Amino acid sequence: MIRFMMAAAVGSLALAAGCQPQTQTQTQTQTQTQAQQHWALVVHGGAGVIERGAMTPEREAEYRAAMAAALARGEAVLQADGSALDAIEAVIHGMEDDPLFNSGRGAVFTAAGRNELDASIMDGATLEAGAVAGVTQVRHPISLARAVMDNSRHVMLQGEGAETFAREQGLEIVPPAFFFTERRWASMERALGALGLAIPDRPEGAPAPAEIDHGELDRDAREHRFGTVGVVALDRAGNIAAGTSTGGTTAKRWGRVGDSPIIGAGTYANNASCGVSATGTGEYFIRLTVASRICALVEFQGLDLQAASDQVIRDELSAMQGDGGIVALTPDGDIAWSFNTPGMYRARQSEGGEPVVAIYGDED
Ligand code: ASP
């Protein structure tokens, strides 16, 4: 519990000292101050077989810097009394633009050589939610998910219709090749080769083939890094929100959609319990309704957040042979993360506290 207690303490001292009774305005201010909440923020950048020694020091430094920058974007919003929803958009925008992560630019390719992007967002105060699947030209899918929530009668839009809506909403539209990175293209080629499937043509407008670091590619394949991004935020008004954005899984086929845009699976937020964002092999997260299940354990079984998260990820997901992790946060500011992979890019910060960034399983 990290509510401000100062105003209440000062009020009782004044009464004990026989001071004048407080005016209505003073009482109102006191109530507002008492109700004010410290903000908190927890972010992931994907889970996988991320092990010490398997990553170059330069790459590790890049990931740590990117996770710290993500926290800083969220902090700037929340410290200025911005909403949890705005903080999520701000954090994810930067990650969607960063080729390190599998969301927006840097997303993985489908077997047909396309970047099909999924995202979702949920407001724990109202239980409103928005989601998009399979968009190929929207620079910031998380903002499209937000627009679906705020400005449509629907919760989830997909494909062409979602893109028409994005245009109508005035969101930034980019050519599909905007999302192209050589590293992800090469990973897709490698995955298709292993499956015995044909390599598609490079997307129109993609840069000419470039030399890539084959060591990095080997590590990507070995580490099975996911790279989806997700955030849970708590604002000073005491509201929780969660959001997730991804390119899905490498060489996915037939319009496959994972858990990230599915409310209750990859993303969930409810002020009555908690907010969760997930990353991992989405098929398992969908079947286990991971995000809402963790919140249900908190709400109905009274488990603390870490215990609920570990039960679902370490016990139940592992029992199904699923892999991945989550970050989570309660309206009281309790933060948890849990994963059954060797590592997960993750970061957290609470108002007045230091930012924490971690990658490997043996950290913090
Ligand atoms: N959960 C995502 C999906 O299955 C992938 C990821 O987390 O990287 O689409």
Boltz pocket constraint, residues with backbone or C-beta under 6 A from the ligand:
constraints:
  - pocket:
      binder: B
      contacts: [[A, 46], [A, 102], [A, 225], [A, 226], [A, 227], [A, 228], [A, 246], [A, 247], [A, 248], [A, 249], [A, 257], [A, 258], [A, 259], [A, 260], [A, 266], [A, 278], [A, 279], [A, 280], [A, 281], [A, 282], [A, 283]]
      max_distance: 6.0
